[in-house]
Amino acid sequence: MYPPISQEELAHRVGIDRTYISSLERCVYSPSIEVPDRLAAVLGVELAALLKKASSE
């Protein structure tokens, strides 16, 4: 398991605004492919893992 990271820290590491991270979580914006790619790199996961639909449990 990865340690938690705040929206503020993630935004800082990716080089985008914290409010944009929040908007992405709420599906307010559809980002260009560059943003999820940078998010995946910072989080150390494959891009496909970010784009995969969550399974309902």
C-alpha positions as CSV (number, residue, x, y, z in Angstrom):
1,M,0.0,0.0,0.0
2,Y,1.2,3.5,-0.8
3,P,1.3,6.2,1.8
4,P,-1.5,8.8,1.4
5,I,-0.7,12.0,-0.5
6,S,-2.7,15.2,-0.1
7,Q,-4.3,17.0,-3.1
8,E,-1.9,19.9,-2.4
9,E,1.2,17.7,-2.5
10,L,0.1,15.8,-5.6
11,A,-0.7,19.1,-7.4
12,H,2.7,20.5,-6.5
13,R,4.5,17.4,-7.7
14,V,2.5,17.3,-11.0
15,G,2.8,21.1,-11.5
16,I,-0.9,21.9,-11.5
17,D,-3.3,23.7,-9.2
18,R,-4.8,21.9,-6.2
19,T,-8.3,23.0,-7.2
20,Y,-7.8,21.3,-10.6
21,I,-7.0,18.0,-8.8
22,S,-10.3,18.4,-6.9
23,S,-12.2,19.2,-10.1
24,L,-10.7,16.0,-11.7
25,E,-11.8,13.9,-8.8
26,R,-15.4,15.3,-9.2
27,C,-15.3,14.8,-13.0
28,V,-15.8,18.5,-13.6
29,Y,-13.1,18.6,-16.3
30,S,-11.9,16.2,-18.9
31,P,-8.1,16.6,-18.8
32,S,-5.8,16.3,-21.8
33,I,-3.9,13.0,-21.9
34,E,-0.8,14.9,-20.6
35,V,-2.3,15.4,-17.1
36,P,-3.2,11.8,-16.3
37,D,0.2,10.8,-17.7
38,R,1.9,13.1,-15.3
39,L,-0.3,12.0,-12.4
40,A,0.6,8.4,-13.1
41,A,4.3,9.1,-13.2
42,V,4.1,11.0,-9.9
43,L,2.0,8.3,-8.3
44,G,4.3,5.5,-9.7
45,V,1.5,3.6,-11.4
46,E,0.7,2.7,-15.0
47,L,-1.5,5.2,-16.8
48,A,-4.0,2.4,-17.5
49,A,-4.4,1.9,-13.8
50,L,-5.7,5.5,-13.5
51,L,-8.0,5.2,-16.5
52,K,-9.5,1.8,-15.5
53,K,-13.1,2.1,-14.2
54,A,-13.4,1.1,-10.6
55,S,-15.1,-2.1,-10.0
56,S,-18.3,-2.0,-7.8
57,E,-17.9,-4.1,-4.7
